[in-house]
Amino acid sequence: MDREKMERCLEQVMAYRASGLKGNAWAEANGVPLRALSSWCAHAQRWQARLDGVSASTLAPKVGGFVAARVPAAIAATVRIELHAGSTRVELHWPVANAQELAAWLREVGR
C-alpha cells in the first residue's frame, strides 16, 4: 500500500474514533464499507509506525485481550435418599456440601 492511501485510511480511522459512534453507524453515515473500516482500524497502528519511520519490531506486541466469561455454577454433587413408610414414598436429592444438615434431618426423621 502506498503512503497516500495509508494516510487517507488513517484519516478515516481518526475521524471514526473521534466521532464516538459505533462502527456500523459511522461507516454507513460516511459511505464506507464496515469491513474496510474494521480492517483499517486493525492496521492503523502498524501503518502509523511505518509513516513515522518506526521499525515494526519496536512496536509493542499485540496481546490478546482477556475476556471475562461467566461460567454457570457447577451443579453440586447430590446424595439421593429414598424413604418408604407404608404407601408413602419420599425421594430427596440433597447437596453433598450440606451433609451436616442432612445428618441432622435424618436423625430427626429416625425418631
C-alpha positions as CSV (number, residue, x, y, z in Angstrom):
1,M,0.0,0.0,0.0
2,D,1.4,3.4,-0.9
3,R,1.9,6.3,1.5
4,E,-1.1,8.4,0.3
5,K,-3.5,5.5,0.7
6,M,-2.3,4.8,4.2
7,E,-2.7,8.4,5.1
8,R,-6.3,8.6,3.7
9,C,-7.2,5.4,5.6
10,L,-5.6,6.7,8.8
11,E,-7.6,9.9,8.5
12,Q,-10.8,7.9,8.2
13,V,-9.8,5.9,11.3
14,M,-9.1,9.0,13.3
15,A,-12.4,10.6,12.2
16,Y,-14.3,7.4,13.2
17,R,-12.6,7.2,16.6
18,A,-13.2,10.9,17.3
19,S,-16.9,10.5,16.4
20,G,-17.7,8.2,19.3
21,L,-20.2,6.4,17.1
22,K,-20.5,2.6,16.7
23,G,-18.5,1.3,13.7
24,N,-21.6,0.3,11.7
25,A,-23.3,3.7,12.2
26,W,-20.2,5.7,11.3
27,A,-19.4,3.5,8.3
28,E,-23.0,3.9,7.0
29,A,-23.1,7.6,7.5
30,N,-19.7,8.1,5.7
31,G,-20.3,5.6,2.9
32,V,-17.5,3.3,4.0
33,P,-17.9,-0.5,4.0
34,L,-17.8,-1.7,7.6
35,R,-15.3,-4.4,6.7
36,A,-12.9,-1.8,5.3
37,L,-13.3,0.3,8.4
38,S,-12.6,-2.7,10.6
39,S,-9.5,-3.6,8.5
40,W,-8.2,0.0,8.7
41,C,-8.6,0.1,12.5
42,A,-6.8,-3.2,12.8
43,H,-3.8,-2.0,10.7
44,A,-3.8,1.7,11.9
45,Q,-1.0,1.3,14.5
46,R,1.3,-0.5,12.1
47,W,0.6,2.0,9.3
48,Q,1.2,4.9,11.6
49,A,4.5,3.4,12.7
50,R,5.6,2.9,9.1
51,L,4.7,6.5,8.2
52,D,6.6,7.7,11.3
53,G,9.7,5.6,10.2
54,V,9.5,3.4,13.3
55,S,10.5,-0.2,12.9
56,A,7.7,-2.7,13.3
57,S,9.8,-4.7,15.6
58,T,9.9,-1.9,18.1
59,L,6.1,-1.8,18.4
60,A,4.7,-3.4,21.5
61,P,3.5,-6.9,20.6
62,K,-0.2,-7.2,20.2
63,V,-1.5,-9.1,23.2
64,G,-4.8,-10.9,23.1
65,G,-7.3,-9.3,25.3
66,F,-8.8,-11.0,28.3
67,V,-12.5,-11.7,28.1
68,A,-14.2,-12.5,31.3
69,A,-16.6,-15.3,30.9
70,R,-19.5,-16.1,33.2
71,V,-19.5,-19.8,33.9
72,P,-22.7,-21.2,35.2
73,A,-22.4,-22.5,38.7
74,A,-21.5,-26.1,38.7
75,I,-24.3,-28.4,39.7
76,A,-23.4,-29.5,43.1
77,A,-23.0,-33.2,43.8
78,T,-26.0,-34.6,45.5
79,V,-27.0,-37.6,47.6
80,R,-30.1,-39.4,46.6
81,I,-32.2,-40.6,49.5
82,E,-35.3,-42.7,49.2
83,L,-37.6,-43.4,52.1
84,H,-40.6,-45.7,52.2
85,A,-43.2,-45.7,55.0
86,G,-46.2,-47.7,54.1
87,S,-47.7,-46.2,51.0
88,T,-45.7,-43.0,51.4
89,R,-42.5,-42.6,49.4
90,V,-40.1,-39.7,49.8
91,E,-37.2,-39.1,47.4
92,L,-34.6,-36.4,48.2
93,H,-31.6,-35.1,46.3
94,W,-29.5,-33.4,49.0
95,P,-26.4,-31.4,48.2
96,V,-23.2,-33.1,49.5
97,A,-22.0,-29.6,50.6
98,N,-24.8,-29.6,53.2
99,A,-24.0,-33.0,54.7
100,Q,-24.3,-31.8,58.3
101,E,-27.8,-30.6,57.7
102,L,-28.7,-33.9,56.1
103,A,-27.4,-35.8,59.1
104,A,-29.5,-33.7,61.4
105,W,-32.6,-34.2,59.3
106,L,-32.0,-37.9,59.2
107,R,-31.7,-38.1,63.0
108,E,-35.0,-36.2,63.3
109,V,-36.8,-38.4,60.8
110,G,-35.5,-41.5,62.6
111,R,-37.0,-40.6,65.9
